[in-house]
Each structure stands twice: as structure tokens, then as C-alpha cells.
Amino acid sequence: MASPVLRGLMAKEELLEFPGTVSELLPNATFRVKLENDHEIIAHTAGKMRKNRIRVLAGDKVLVEMTPYDLTKGRITYRFK
């Protein structure tokens, strides 16, 4: 079996997390999120949120996880109450 480095998997420490607000719902379960540093990205919900049927609506405050290699896309990992 190949090591995680050879398979292209990333270490958890390399991910960046930013709080933001969902500004628009897009097709295919994607969202336009405005981060607190005024950048806008496209994000989709994480698998655990989808599995537990956590709904994300426009105006929700969320936590977005991004890779340092592509700062235009992200994954919504938490919806604040």
C-alpha cells in the first residue's frame, strides 16, 4: 500500500480555517461564502454535515476549511448557531 505522501493526501495541519457568512446558494450543493477578510470563495458542505443533514442557508455564519494551494475553493465544516 502506498504511503499517504505518495497518494497525494494532505496533512490536517496544512488546512486553513476562516469564519465567514453564506451570501448565496448555488447549484449542486455549493455556496458562495464571504469571508471575514472580505474575500469571496465557492464552498461545499463537508461529508459529516451532509450525513447529519445540517442545513446551510443564506446568511448563516459558517467555518470554512481551505487548502493553501487553491484559495478560491473551500469546504464548510461548521455552521454556527
Long-range contacts (C-beta under 8 A, 24 or more apart in sequence): 10-67, 14-67, 14-68, 15-65, 15-66, 15-67, 16-65, 16-66, 16-67, 16-68, 17-63, 17-64, 17-65, 17-66, 17-77, 18-63, 18-64, 18-66, 18-74, 19-61, 19-62, 19-63, 19-64, 19-80, 20-61, 20-62, 20-63, 20-64, 21-59, 21-60, 21-61, 21-62, 22-56, 22-57, 22-58, 22-59, 22-60, 22-62, 22-76, 23-58, 24-58, 25-57, 25-58, 31-56, 31-76, 33-62, 33-64, 33-74, 33-76, 35-64, 39-71, 41-66, 41-71, 41-72, 41-73, 41-74, 42-72, 42-73, 42-74, 43-73, 43-74, 43-75, 43-76, 44-75, 44-76, 45-75, 45-76, 46-75, 46-76, 46-77, 48-77, 49-76, 49-77, 49-78, 49-79, 54-79
